[in-house]
């Protein structure tokens, strides 16, 4: 898979929850974020399907956060 500049993308980062409490500047706006209802977050089976599909596109590494 290539990005808009033609660079190869061979990794995927999956954020499993929006409940992080670290409040990193690069990730968390000053006002915080609205928490999602549990029903609005991907189920394990959905995450698994996405990772499998990305593997078929050449993704070699998956990082869970």
N, C-alpha and C positions, 0 to 999 in steps of 0.2 A: 504494500500500500504506500502511496506517495502523498506528501503534503502539497500545498499549492506552489511551493518552490521546487518541487521535484525531489525532495529529500525522502529517503526511505523511512517509513515508520514501522518499527518491528516490536513495539511495546504498547501496553495498554494499562492505564491506571483506573481502578474501579473503587469509588468511594461507596462503602457499604451502608453508611448511615449519615445523617445530617446532625447527629447528636454530639459532635466533637466539642470538647470544652477547652481546647488549647488557645483559641482566639488569635491565631497567627495573623499578622498584618496582611500578608499576601493572600490570605484566604477568606478572612472574616471582615466584612464591612463594619464600620463603627457602630452602626445601629443594630448589628446582629442580623440573623436571618430568621425567617418564619419557619418553625418546625413543621415538617410534613406529617400528615396522618399516617399511621402504620400502613393503611391500605394503599397509600400513594407511593410507597417505596417498593422497588423491585423485589420479587420473591427469589429465593435461591435458584429455582428452576429457570427463571427468566435470565438471571445473571449467567447461569451455566450455558444457556443457549447463545447469549451474546458472545461469551468467551469462545465457544466452539466456532461460531461464525467468523469471528476475528481471526482465529487460528487458520481457517481456510483462506484468509486474505494475507497470510504471512506474518501474523503476530507471533513472536517467539517468547515474549516475557509478559507476565501479568503481575502488577503490583496492587495489592489491596490496601486501602487506607481507611 
